[in-house]
Amino acid sequence: MQGSVSYSSLLAWVCWKRGVYLGKVDYRYTSQICPNCGAHAGKKDLSEREHKFPECHYLINRDTAAAKVICHRGVTAAFADRRAN
Ligand SMILES: [Zn+2]
């Protein structure tokens, strides 16, 4: 049996094989930032499942908010890569 393969190297291989762009983003604070205006909500207990941002009155599930922040960072990084190449 072969040695273990890390998830990130397997993901990179699958994306390469499928011709899909793969970019890494900074994971820090993705669950604390408002995807609407960029305000910081601060750290919350895991039992708190929603963010309500007083800066822009945005109410969103915290996992959905984190996914939107990650998506935004990925799109921003992809366009920065395009401009550099
Ligand atoms: Zn906001």
PDB file of the backbone (N, CA, C, O) and the ligand in Angstrom, with CONECT records:
HET     ZN  A 101       1
ATOM      1  N   MET A   1       0.837  -1.194   0.000  1.00  0.00           N
ATOM      2  CA  MET A   1       0.000   0.000   0.000  1.00  0.00           C
ATOM      3  C   MET A   1       0.872   1.244   0.000  1.00  0.00           C
ATOM      4  O   MET A   1       1.918   1.276   0.648  1.00  0.00           O
ATOM      5  N   GLN A   2       0.443   2.263  -0.724  1.00  0.00           N
ATOM      6  CA  GLN A   2       1.182   3.519  -0.817  1.00  0.00           C
ATOM      7  C   GLN A   2       1.061   4.303   0.487  1.00  0.00           C
ATOM      8  O   GLN A   2       0.183   4.036   1.309  1.00  0.00           O
ATOM      9  N   GLY A   3       1.965   5.284   0.663  1.00  0.00           N
ATOM     10  CA  GLY A   3       1.900   6.146   1.848  1.00  0.00           C
ATOM     11  C   GLY A   3       0.681   7.043   1.787  1.00  0.00           C
ATOM     12  O   GLY A   3       0.009   7.136   0.759  1.00  0.00           O
ATOM     13  N   SER A   4       0.409   7.691   2.885  1.00  0.00           N
ATOM     14  CA  SER A   4      -0.774   8.548   2.925  1.00  0.00           C
ATOM     15  C   SER A   4      -0.571   9.810   2.087  1.00  0.00           C
ATOM     16  O   SER A   4       0.545  10.305   1.932  1.00  0.00           O
ATOM     17  N   VAL A   5      -1.668  10.306   1.561  1.00  0.00           N
ATOM     18  CA  VAL A   5      -1.663  11.511   0.739  1.00  0.00           C
ATOM     19  C   VAL A   5      -2.438  12.573   1.493  1.00  0.00           C
ATOM     20  O   VAL A   5      -3.519  12.307   2.019  1.00  0.00           O
ATOM     21  N   SER A   6      -1.886  13.778   1.546  1.00  0.00           N
ATOM     22  CA  SER A   6      -2.600  14.836   2.253  1.00  0.00           C
ATOM     23  C   SER A   6      -3.810  15.282   1.444  1.00  0.00           C
ATOM     24  O   SER A   6      -3.852  15.147   0.222  1.00  0.00           O
ATOM     25  N   TYR A   7      -4.774  15.809   2.153  1.00  0.00           N
ATOM     26  CA  TYR A   7      -5.991  16.287   1.485  1.00  0.00           C
ATOM     27  C   TYR A   7      -5.655  17.381   0.474  1.00  0.00           C
ATOM     28  O   TYR A   7      -6.193  17.386  -0.633  1.00  0.00           O
ATOM     29  N   SER A   8      -4.761  18.315   0.848  1.00  0.00           N
ATOM     30  CA  SER A   8      -4.460  19.430  -0.055  1.00  0.00           C
ATOM     31  C   SER A   8      -3.743  18.953  -1.314  1.00  0.00           C
ATOM     32  O   SER A   8      -3.989  19.485  -2.397  1.00  0.00           O
ATOM     33  N   SER A   9      -2.858  17.954  -1.194  1.00  0.00           N
ATOM     34  CA  SER A   9      -2.169  17.477  -2.397  1.00  0.00           C
ATOM     35  C   SER A   9      -3.126  16.673  -3.278  1.00  0.00           C
ATOM     36  O   SER A   9      -3.022  16.717  -4.504  1.00  0.00           O
ATOM     37  N   LEU A  10      -4.048  15.944  -2.667  1.00  0.00           N
ATOM     38  CA  LEU A  10      -5.050  15.214  -3.440  1.00  0.00           C
ATOM     39  C   LEU A  10      -5.977  16.198  -4.160  1.00  0.00           C
ATOM     40  O   LEU A  10      -6.301  16.006  -5.332  1.00  0.00           O
ATOM     41  N   LEU A  11      -6.397  17.244  -3.460  1.00  0.00           N
ATOM     42  CA  LEU A  11      -7.262  18.260  -4.062  1.00  0.00           C
ATOM     43  C   LEU A  11      -6.545  18.951  -5.230  1.00  0.00           C
ATOM     44  O   LEU A  11      -7.143  19.184  -6.280  1.00  0.00           O
ATOM     45  N   ALA A  12      -5.266  19.276  -5.038  1.00  0.00           N
ATOM     46  CA  ALA A  12      -4.493  19.911  -6.107  1.00  0.00           C
ATOM     47  C   ALA A  12      -4.428  19.000  -7.331  1.00  0.00           C
ATOM     48  O   ALA A  12      -4.552  19.473  -8.461  1.00  0.00           O
ATOM     49  N   TRP A  13      -4.236  17.711  -7.117  1.00  0.00           N
ATOM     50  CA  TRP A  13      -4.156  16.759  -8.221  1.00  0.00           C
ATOM     51  C   TRP A  13      -5.503  16.664  -8.953  1.00  0.00           C
ATOM     52  O   TRP A  13      -5.549  16.685 -10.183  1.00  0.00           O
ATOM     53  N   VAL A  14      -6.578  16.562  -8.199  1.00  0.00           N
ATOM     54  CA  VAL A  14      -7.914  16.453  -8.807  1.00  0.00           C
ATOM     55  C   VAL A  14      -8.218  17.706  -9.637  1.00  0.00           C
ATOM     56  O   VAL A  14      -8.739  17.605 -10.748  1.00  0.00           O
ATOM     57  N   CYS A  15      -7.892  18.879  -9.099  1.00  0.00           N
ATOM     58  CA  CYS A  15      -8.136  20.122  -9.839  1.00  0.00           C
ATOM     59  C   CYS A  15      -7.291  20.167 -11.110  1.00  0.00           C
ATOM     60  O   CYS A  15      -7.778  20.563 -12.169  1.00  0.00           O
ATOM     61  N   TRP A  16      -6.029  19.761 -11.004  1.00  0.00           N
ATOM     62  CA  TRP A  16      -5.161  19.725 -12.182  1.00  0.00           C
ATOM     63  C   TRP A  16      -5.733  18.759 -13.225  1.00  0.00           C
ATOM     64  O   TRP A  16      -5.802  19.082 -14.411  1.00  0.00           O
ATOM     65  N   LYS A  17      -6.136  17.586 -12.773  1.00  0.00           N
ATOM     66  CA  LYS A  17      -6.663  16.554 -13.674  1.00  0.00           C
ATOM     67  C   LYS A  17      -7.934  17.029 -14.376  1.00  0.00           C
ATOM     68  O   LYS A  17      -8.156  16.710 -15.544  1.00  0.00           O
ATOM     69  N   ARG A  18      -8.765  17.789 -13.666  1.00  0.00           N
ATOM     70  CA  ARG A  18     -10.036  18.266 -14.214  1.00  0.00           C
ATOM     71  C   ARG A  18      -9.907  19.620 -14.915  1.00  0.00           C
ATOM     72  O   ARG A  18     -10.869  20.102 -15.513  1.00  0.00           O
ATOM     73  N   GLY A  19      -8.726  20.232 -14.842  1.00  0.00           N
ATOM     74  CA  GLY A  19      -8.554  21.542 -15.451  1.00  0.00           C
ATOM     75  C   GLY A  19      -9.279  22.645 -14.696  1.00  0.00           C
ATOM     76  O   GLY A  19      -9.732  23.628 -15.284  1.00  0.00           O
ATOM     77  N   VAL A  20      -9.382  22.465 -13.381  1.00  0.00           N
ATOM     78  CA  VAL A  20     -10.087  23.433 -12.538  1.00  0.00           C
ATOM     79  C   VAL A  20      -9.065  24.283 -11.785  1.00  0.00           C
ATOM     80  O   VAL A  20      -8.088  23.768 -11.241  1.00  0.00           O
ATOM     81  N   TYR A  21      -9.310  25.584 -11.764  1.00  0.00           N
ATOM     82  CA  TYR A  21      -8.435  26.492 -11.029  1.00  0.00           C
ATOM     83  C   TYR A  21      -8.518  26.207  -9.538  1.00  0.00           C
ATOM     84  O   TYR A  21      -9.605  26.009  -8.995  1.00  0.00           O
ATOM     85  N   LEU A  22      -7.377  26.189  -8.886  1.00  0.00           N
ATOM     86  CA  LEU A  22      -7.321  26.015  -7.434  1.00  0.00           C
ATOM     87  C   LEU A  22      -6.497  27.148  -6.863  1.00  0.00           C
ATOM     88  O   LEU A  22      -5.345  27.342  -7.249  1.00  0.00           O
ATOM     89  N   GLY A  23      -7.076  27.886  -5.954  1.00  0.00           N
ATOM     90  CA  GLY A  23      -6.350  28.949  -5.274  1.00  0.00           C
ATOM     91  C   GLY A  23      -6.512  28.798  -3.782  1.00  0.00           C
ATOM     92  O   GLY A  23      -7.559  28.369  -3.298  1.00  0.00           O
ATOM     93  N   LYS A  24      -5.484  29.148  -3.063  1.00  0.00           N
ATOM     94  CA  LYS A  24      -5.557  29.101  -1.602  1.00  0.00           C
ATOM     95  C   LYS A  24      -5.802  30.510  -1.088  1.00  0.00           C
ATOM     96  O   LYS A  24      -5.290  31.490  -1.631  1.00  0.00           O
ATOM     97  N   VAL A  25      -6.593  30.587  -0.033  1.00  0.00           N
ATOM     98  CA  VAL A  25      -6.882  31.888   0.559  1.00  0.00           C
ATOM     99  C   VAL A  25      -6.497  31.883   2.034  1.00  0.00           C
ATOM    100  O   VAL A  25      -6.351  30.830   2.656  1.00  0.00           O
ATOM    101  N   ASP A  26      -6.340  33.069   2.567  1.00  0.00           N
ATOM    102  CA  ASP A  26      -6.076  33.229   4.000  1.00  0.00           C
ATOM    103  C   ASP A  26      -7.344  32.853   4.758  1.00  0.00           C
ATOM    104  O   ASP A  26      -8.391  33.474   4.572  1.00  0.00           O
ATOM    105  N   TYR A  27      -7.252  31.855   5.596  1.00  0.00           N
ATOM    106  CA  TYR A  27      -8.428  31.360   6.311  1.00  0.00           C
ATOM    107  C   TYR A  27      -8.750  32.174   7.553  1.00  0.00           C
ATOM    108  O   TYR A  27      -9.823  32.024   8.136  1.00  0.00           O
ATOM    109  N   ARG A  28      -7.835  33.028   7.957  1.00  0.00           N
ATOM    110  CA  ARG A  28      -8.010  33.717   9.236  1.00  0.00           C
ATOM    111  C   ARG A  28      -9.185  34.693   9.216  1.00  0.00           C
ATOM    112  O   ARG A  28      -9.364  35.447   8.259  1.00  0.00           O
ATOM    113  N   TYR A  29      -9.963  34.669  10.262  1.00  0.00           N
ATOM    114  CA  TYR A  29     -11.089  35.580  10.509  1.00  0.00           C
ATOM    115  C   TYR A  29     -12.241  35.412   9.512  1.00  0.00           C
ATOM    116  O   TYR A  29     -13.131  36.260   9.457  1.00  0.00           O
ATOM    117  N   THR A  30     -12.237  34.342   8.732  1.00  0.00           N
ATOM    118  CA  THR A  30     -13.323  34.166   7.761  1.00  0.00           C
ATOM    119  C   THR A  30     -14.680  34.015   8.448  1.00  0.00           C
ATOM    120  O   THR A  30     -15.712  34.323   7.851  1.00  0.00           O
ATOM    121  N   SER A  31     -14.686  33.548   9.684  1.00  0.00           N
ATOM    122  CA  SER A  31     -15.962  33.389  10.398  1.00  0.00           C
ATOM    123  C   SER A  31     -16.310  34.606  11.241  1.00  0.00           C
ATOM    124  O   SER A  31     -17.278  34.577  12.002  1.00  0.00           O
ATOM    125  N   GLN A  32     -15.534  35.674  11.115  1.00  0.00           N
ATOM    126  CA  GLN A  32     -15.783  36.867  11.936  1.00  0.00           C
ATOM    127  C   GLN A  32     -16.023  38.124  11.110  1.00  0.00           C
ATOM    128  O   GLN A  32     -16.343  39.175  11.665  1.00  0.00           O
ATOM    129  N   ILE A  33     -15.873  38.029   9.801  1.00  0.00           N
ATOM    130  CA  ILE A  33     -15.960  39.218   8.946  1.00  0.00           C
ATOM    131  C   ILE A  33     -17.291  39.246   8.210  1.00  0.00           C
ATOM    132  O   ILE A  33     -17.773  38.219   7.732  1.00  0.00           O
ATOM    133  N   CYS A  34     -17.874  40.425   8.127  1.00  0.00           N
ATOM    134  CA  CYS A  34     -19.128  40.608   7.395  1.00  0.00           C
ATOM    135  C   CYS A  34     -18.858  40.502   5.893  1.00  0.00           C
ATOM    136  O   CYS A  34     -18.027  41.242   5.366  1.00  0.00           O
ATOM    137  N   PRO A  35     -19.553  39.586   5.190  1.00  0.00           N
ATOM    138  CA  PRO A  35     -19.344  39.467   3.756  1.00  0.00           C
ATOM    139  C   PRO A  35     -19.959  40.643   2.972  1.00  0.00           C
ATOM    140  O   PRO A  35     -19.699  40.813   1.780  1.00  0.00           O
ATOM    141  N   ASN A  36     -20.755  41.425   3.648  1.00  0.00           N
ATOM    142  CA  ASN A  36     -21.423  42.552   2.991  1.00  0.00           C
ATOM    143  C   ASN A  36     -20.582  43.826   3.014  1.00  0.00           C
ATOM    144  O   ASN A  36     -20.505  44.544   2.017  1.00  0.00           O
ATOM    145  N   CYS A  37     -19.941  44.106   4.176  1.00  0.00           N
ATOM    146  CA  CYS A  37     -19.215  45.376   4.281  1.00  0.00           C
ATOM    147  C   CYS A  37     -17.786  45.227   4.801  1.00  0.00           C
ATOM    148  O   CYS A  37     -17.030  46.198   4.790  1.00  0.00           O
ATOM    149  N   GLY A  38     -17.396  44.020   5.260  1.00  0.00           N
ATOM    150  CA  GLY A  38     -16.036  43.797   5.732  1.00  0.00           C
ATOM    151  C   GLY A  38     -15.806  44.113   7.198  1.00  0.00           C
ATOM    152  O   GLY A  38     -14.676  44.016   7.676  1.00  0.00           O
ATOM    153  N   ALA A  39     -16.856  44.491   7.927  1.00  0.00           N
ATOM    154  CA  ALA A  39     -16.702  44.783   9.355  1.00  0.00           C
ATOM    155  C   ALA A  39     -16.372  43.504  10.124  1.00  0.00           C
ATOM    156  O   ALA A  39     -16.769  42.408   9.729  1.00  0.00           O
ATOM    157  N   HIS A  40     -15.650  43.662  11.213  1.00  0.00           N
ATOM    158  CA  HIS A  40     -15.314  42.519  12.061  1.00  0.00           C
ATOM    159  C   HIS A  40     -16.374  42.337  13.140  1.00  0.00           C
ATOM    160  O   HIS A  40     -16.722  43.282  13.848  1.00  0.00           O
ATOM    161  N   ALA A  41     -16.883  41.117  13.259  1.00  0.00           N
ATOM    162  CA  ALA A  41     -17.886  40.820  14.285  1.00  0.00           C
ATOM    163  C   ALA A  41     -17.234  40.432  15.598  1.00  0.00           C
ATOM    164  O   ALA A  41     -17.879  40.460  16.647  1.00  0.00           O
ATOM    165  N   GLY A  42     -15.975  40.074  15.549  1.00  0.00           N
ATOM    166  CA  GLY A  42     -15.306  39.597  16.749  1.00  0.00           C
ATOM    167  C   GLY A  42     -15.580  38.120  16.956  1.00  0.00           C
ATOM    168  O   GLY A  42     -16.422  37.527  16.281  1.00  0.00           O
ATOM    169  N   LYS A  43     -14.861  37.540  17.893  1.00  0.00           N
ATOM    170  CA  LYS A  43     -14.995  36.113  18.153  1.00  0.00           C
ATOM    171  C   LYS A  43     -16.291  35.839  18.906  1.00  0.00           C
ATOM    172  O   LYS A  43     -16.660  36.574  19.822  1.00  0.00           O
ATOM    173  N   LYS A  44     -16.973  34.773  18.507  1.00  0.00           N
ATOM    174  CA  LYS A  44     -18.203  34.362  19.161  1.00  0.00           C
ATOM    175  C   LYS A  44     -18.091  32.910  19.592  1.00  0.00           C
ATOM    176  O   LYS A  44     -17.245  32.162  19.103  1.00  0.00           O
ATOM    177  N   ASP A  45     -18.949  32.532  20.504  1.00  0.00           N
ATOM    178  CA  ASP A  45     -19.039  31.143  20.903  1.00  0.00           C
ATOM    179  C   ASP A  45     -19.610  30.338  19.730  1.00  0.00           C
ATOM    180  O   ASP A  45     -20.425  30.851  18.964  1.00  0.00           O
ATOM    181  N   LEU A  46     -19.182  29.084  19.592  1.00  0.00           N
ATOM    182  CA  LEU A  46     -19.661  28.256  18.474  1.00  0.00           C
ATOM    183  C   LEU A  46     -21.170  28.039  18.502  1.00  0.00           C
ATOM    184  O   LEU A  46     -21.780  27.748  17.474  1.00  0.00           O
ATOM    185  N   SER A  47     -21.763  28.182  19.675  1.00  0.00           N
ATOM    186  CA  SER A  47     -23.213  27.988  19.773  1.00  0.00           C
ATOM    187  C   SER A  47     -23.987  29.127  19.114  1.00  0.00           C
ATOM    188  O   SER A  47     -25.163  28.959  18.790  1.00  0.00           O
ATOM    189  N   GLU A  48     -23.357  30.273  18.909  1.00  0.00           N
ATOM    190  CA  GLU A  48     -24.004  31.399  18.226  1.00  0.00           C
ATOM    191  C   GLU A  48     -23.900  31.171  16.731  1.00  0.00           C
ATOM    192  O   GLU A  48     -22.809  31.241  16.166  1.00  0.00           O
ATOM    193  N   ARG A  49     -25.019  30.900  16.087  1.00  0.00           N
ATOM    194  CA  ARG A  49     -24.999  30.460  14.695  1.00  0.00           C
ATOM    195  C   ARG A  49     -25.269  31.571  13.684  1.00  0.00           C
ATOM    196  O   ARG A  49     -25.167  31.352  12.477  1.00  0.00           O
ATOM    197  N   GLU A  50     -25.608  32.745  14.165  1.00  0.00           N
ATOM    198  CA  GLU A  50     -25.881  33.853  13.232  1.00  0.00           C
ATOM    199  C   GLU A  50     -25.025  35.052  13.563  1.00  0.00           C
ATOM    200  O   GLU A  50     -24.663  35.289  14.716  1.00  0.00           O
ATOM    201  N   HIS A  51     -24.709  35.808  12.517  1.00  0.00           N
ATOM    202  CA  HIS A  51     -24.046  37.095  12.678  1.00  0.00           C
ATOM    203  C   HIS A  51     -25.055  38.178  12.361  1.00  0.00           C
ATOM    204  O   HIS A  51     -25.794  38.100  11.379  1.00  0.00           O
ATOM    205  N   LYS A  52     -25.070  39.178  13.205  1.00  0.00           N
ATOM    206  CA  LYS A  52     -25.845  40.372  12.898  1.00  0.00           C
ATOM    207  C   LYS A  52     -24.863  41.531  12.970  1.00  0.00           C
ATOM    208  O   LYS A  52     -24.348  41.867  14.037  1.00  0.00           O
ATOM    209  N   PHE A  53     -24.618  42.130  11.819  1.00  0.00           N
ATOM    210  CA  PHE A  53     -23.628  43.192  11.751  1.00  0.00           C
ATOM    211  C   PHE A  53     -24.320  44.547  11.874  1.00  0.00           C
ATOM    212  O   PHE A  53     -25.058  44.948  10.974  1.00  0.00           O
ATOM    213  N   PRO A  54     -24.086  45.255  12.982  1.00  0.00           N
ATOM    214  CA  PRO A  54     -24.759  46.548  13.174  1.00  0.00           C
ATOM    215  C   PRO A  54     -24.306  47.603  12.162  1.00  0.00           C
ATOM    216  O   PRO A  54     -25.041  48.551  11.887  1.00  0.00           O
ATOM    217  N   GLU A  55     -23.097  47.443  11.604  1.00  0.00           N
ATOM    218  CA  GLU A  55     -22.567  48.438  10.664  1.00  0.00           C
ATOM    219  C   GLU A  55     -23.436  48.555   9.411  1.00  0.00           C
ATOM    220  O   GLU A  55     -23.637  49.648   8.880  1.00  0.00           O
ATOM    221  N   CYS A  56     -23.950  47.407   8.948  1.00  0.00           N
ATOM    222  CA  CYS A  56     -24.730  47.431   7.700  1.00  0.00           C
ATOM    223  C   CYS A  56     -26.081  46.716   7.857  1.00  0.00           C
ATOM    224  O   CYS A  56     -26.817  46.541   6.886  1.00  0.00           O
ATOM    225  N   HIS A  57     -26.394  46.306   9.100  1.00  0.00           N
ATOM    226  CA  HIS A  57     -27.675  45.649   9.409  1.00  0.00           C
ATOM    227  C   HIS A  57     -27.849  44.336   8.649  1.00  0.00           C
ATOM    228  O   HIS A  57     -28.967  43.962   8.295  1.00  0.00           O
ATOM    229  N   TYR A  58     -26.744  43.642   8.401  1.00  0.00           N
ATOM    230  CA  TYR A  58     -26.762  42.381   7.670  1.00  0.00           C
ATOM    231  C   TYR A  58     -26.914  41.231   8.652  1.00  0.00           C
ATOM    232  O   TYR A  58     -26.156  41.136   9.617  1.00  0.00           O
ATOM    233  N   LEU A  59     -27.877  40.362   8.418  1.00  0.00           N
ATOM    234  CA  LEU A  59     -28.106  39.189   9.263  1.00  0.00           C
ATOM    235  C   LEU A  59     -27.886  37.957   8.404  1.00  0.00           C
ATOM    236  O   LEU A  59     -28.502  37.813   7.348  1.00  0.00           O
ATOM    237  N   ILE A  60     -26.999  37.055   8.861  1.00  0.00           N
ATOM    238  CA  ILE A  60     -26.657  35.886   8.044  1.00  0.00           C
ATOM    239  C   ILE A  60     -26.160  34.757   8.937  1.00  0.00           C
ATOM    240  O   ILE A  60     -25.562  35.004   9.984  1.00  0.00           O
ATOM    241  N   ASN A  61     -26.405  33.528   8.525  1.00  0.00           N
ATOM    242  CA  ASN A  61     -25.857  32.352   9.186  1.00  0.00           C
ATOM    243  C   ASN A  61     -24.332  32.450   9.149  1.00  0.00           C
ATOM    244  O   ASN A  61     -23.766  32.813   8.118  1.00  0.00           O
ATOM    245  N   ARG A  62     -23.667  32.137  10.245  1.00  0.00           N
ATOM    246  CA  ARG A  62     -22.217  32.362  10.280  1.00  0.00           C
ATOM    247  C   ARG A  62     -21.434  31.468   9.315  1.00  0.00           C
ATOM    248  O   ARG A  62     -20.396  31.887   8.804  1.00  0.00           O
ATOM    249  N   ASP A  63     -21.911  30.239   9.054  1.00  0.00           N
ATOM    250  CA  ASP A  63     -21.222  29.381   8.081  1.00  0.00           C
ATOM    251  C   ASP A  63     -21.378  29.931   6.667  1.00  0.00           C
ATOM    252  O   ASP A  63     -20.441  29.896   5.870  1.00  0.00           O
ATOM    253  N   THR A  64     -22.559  30.433   6.369  1.00  0.00           N
ATOM    254  CA  THR A  64     -22.787  31.036   5.055  1.00  0.00           C
ATOM    255  C   THR A  64     -21.927  32.287   4.904  1.00  0.00           C
ATOM    256  O   THR A  64     -21.359  32.539   3.842  1.00  0.00           O
ATOM    257  N   ALA A  65     -21.840  33.065   5.981  1.00  0.00           N
ATOM    258  CA  ALA A  65     -21.004  34.267   5.950  1.00  0.00           C
ATOM    259  C   ALA A  65     -19.549  33.895   5.684  1.00  0.00           C
ATOM    260  O   ALA A  65     -18.888  34.532   4.864  1.00  0.00           O
ATOM    261  N   ALA A  66     -19.045  32.867   6.369  1.00  0.00           N
ATOM    262  CA  ALA A  66     -17.655  32.439   6.174  1.00  0.00           C
ATOM    263  C   ALA A  66     -17.429  31.967   4.740  1.00  0.00           C
ATOM    264  O   ALA A  66     -16.399  32.272   4.138  1.00  0.00           O
ATOM    265  N   ALA A  67     -18.394  31.221   4.193  1.00  0.00           N
ATOM    266  CA  ALA A  67     -18.263  30.744   2.810  1.00  0.00           C
ATOM    267  C   ALA A  67     -18.215  31.916   1.836  1.00  0.00           C
ATOM    268  O   ALA A  67     -17.467  31.879   0.860  1.00  0.00           O
ATOM    269  N   LYS A  68     -19.003  32.946   2.091  1.00  0.00           N
ATOM    270  CA  LYS A  68     -18.995  34.125   1.216  1.00  0.00           C
ATOM    271  C   LYS A  68     -17.672  34.876   1.301  1.00  0.00           C
ATOM    272  O   LYS A  68     -17.161  35.359   0.291  1.00  0.00           O
ATOM    273  N   VAL A  69     -17.120  34.972   2.508  1.00  0.00           N
ATOM    274  CA  VAL A  69     -15.827  35.650   2.673  1.00  0.00           C
ATOM    275  C   VAL A  69     -14.735  34.870   1.942  1.00  0.00           C
ATOM    276  O   VAL A  69     -13.894  35.457   1.261  1.00  0.00           O
ATOM    277  N   ILE A  70     -14.754  33.540   2.088  1.00  0.00           N
ATOM    278  CA  ILE A  70     -13.762  32.695   1.402  1.00  0.00           C
ATOM    279  C   ILE A  70     -13.898  32.832  -0.106  1.00  0.00           C
ATOM    280  O   ILE A  70     -12.898  32.946  -0.814  1.00  0.00           O
ATOM    281  N   CYS A  71     -15.132  32.823  -0.600  1.00  0.00           N
ATOM    282  CA  CYS A  71     -15.371  32.978  -2.038  1.00  0.00           C
ATOM    283  C   CYS A  71     -14.844  34.326  -2.527  1.00  0.00           C
ATOM    284  O   CYS A  71     -14.187  34.401  -3.565  1.00  0.00           O
ATOM    285  N   HIS A  72     -15.134  35.381  -1.780  1.00  0.00           N
ATOM    286  CA  HIS A  72     -14.680  36.717  -2.170  1.00  0.00           C
ATOM    287  C   HIS A  72     -13.158  36.775  -2.215  1.00  0.00           C
ATOM    288  O   HIS A  72     -12.588  37.337  -3.150  1.00  0.00           O
ATOM    289  N   ARG A  73     -12.498  36.201  -1.216  1.00  0.00           N
ATOM    290  CA  ARG A  73     -11.031  36.192  -1.204  1.00  0.00           C
ATOM    291  C   ARG A  73     -10.482  35.394  -2.390  1.00  0.00           C
ATOM    292  O   ARG A  73      -9.488  35.783  -3.003  1.00  0.00           O
ATOM    293  N   GLY A  74     -11.141  34.273  -2.706  1.00  0.00           N
ATOM    294  CA  GLY A  74     -10.683  33.452  -3.827  1.00  0.00           C
ATOM    295  C   GLY A  74     -10.823  34.169  -5.155  1.00  0.00           C
ATOM    296  O   GLY A  74      -9.918  34.126  -5.988  1.00  0.00           O
ATOM    297  N   VAL A  75     -11.947  34.825  -5.353  1.00  0.00           N
ATOM    298  CA  VAL A  75     -12.172  35.562  -6.610  1.00  0.00           C
ATOM    299  C   VAL A  75     -11.180  36.719  -6.719  1.00  0.00           C
ATOM    300  O   VAL A  75     -10.620  36.964  -7.787  1.00  0.00           O
ATOM    301  N   THR A  76     -10.970  37.422  -5.617  1.00  0.00           N
ATOM    302  CA  THR A  76     -10.008  38.537  -5.612  1.00  0.00           C
ATOM    303  C   THR A  76      -8.600  38.036  -5.957  1.00  0.00           C
ATOM    304  O   THR A  76      -7.889  38.656  -6.749  1.00  0.00           O
ATOM    305  N   ALA A  77      -8.207  36.903  -5.352  1.00  0.00           N
ATOM    306  CA  ALA A  77      -6.878  36.339  -5.610  1.00  0.00           C
ATOM    307  C   ALA A  77      -6.749  35.867  -7.057  1.00  0.00           C
ATOM    308  O   ALA A  77      -5.698  36.028  -7.678  1.00  0.00           O
ATOM    309  N   ALA A  78      -7.829  35.280  -7.593  1.00  0.00           N
ATOM    310  CA  ALA A  78      -7.789  34.773  -8.970  1.00  0.00           C
ATOM    311  C   ALA A  78      -7.610  35.930  -9.957  1.00  0.00           C
ATOM    312  O   ALA A  78      -6.848  35.809 -10.916  1.00  0.00           O
ATOM    313  N   PHE A  79      -8.301  37.039  -9.733  1.00  0.00           N
ATOM    314  CA  PHE A  79      -8.154  38.181 -10.633  1.00  0.00           C
ATOM    315  C   PHE A  79      -6.786  38.835 -10.469  1.00  0.00           C
ATOM    316  O   PHE A  79      -6.230  39.345 -11.441  1.00  0.00           O
ATOM    317  N   ALA A  80      -6.233  38.828  -9.252  1.00  0.00           N
ATOM    318  CA  ALA A  80      -4.897  39.365  -9.037  1.00  0.00           C
ATOM    319  C   ALA A  80      -3.874  38.506  -9.778  1.00  0.00           C
ATOM    320  O   ALA A  80      -2.926  39.034 -10.360  1.00  0.00           O
ATOM    321  N   ASP A  81      -4.064  37.166  -9.760  1.00  0.00           N
ATOM    322  CA  ASP A  81      -3.182  36.256 -10.505  1.00  0.00           C
ATOM    323  C   ASP A  81      -3.251  36.537 -11.993  1.00  0.00           C
ATOM    324  O   ASP A  81      -2.229  36.552 -12.680  1.00  0.00           O
ATOM    325  N   ARG A  82      -4.473  36.763 -12.495  1.00  0.00           N
ATOM    326  CA  ARG A  82      -4.668  37.028 -13.925  1.00  0.00           C
ATOM    327  C   ARG A  82      -3.950  38.294 -14.362  1.00  0.00           C
ATOM    328  O   ARG A  82      -3.331  38.339 -15.425  1.00  0.00           O
ATOM    329  N   ARG A  83      -4.044  39.341 -13.510  1.00  0.00           N
ATOM    330  CA  ARG A  83      -3.416  40.620 -13.857  1.00  0.00           C
ATOM    331  C   ARG A  83      -1.897  40.491 -13.841  1.00  0.00           C
ATOM    332  O   ARG A  83      -1.210  41.147 -14.624  1.00  0.00           O
ATOM    333  N   ALA A  84      -1.362  39.637 -12.941  1.00  0.00           N
ATOM    334  CA  ALA A  84       0.079  39.479 -12.817  1.00  0.00           C
ATOM    335  C   ALA A  84       0.663  38.672 -13.960  1.00  0.00           C
ATOM    336  O   ALA A  84       1.843  38.812 -14.281  1.00  0.00           O
ATOM    337  N   ASN A  85      -0.175  37.803 -14.594  1.00  0.00           N
ATOM    338  CA  ASN A  85       0.345  36.937 -15.667  1.00  0.00           C
ATOM    339  C   ASN A  85       0.021  37.466 -17.049  1.00  0.00           C
ATOM    340  O   ASN A  85       0.391  36.849 -18.048  1.00  0.00           O
TER     341      ASN A  85
HETATM  342 ZN    ZN A 101     -21.602  44.460   7.158  1.00  0.00          ZN2+
END
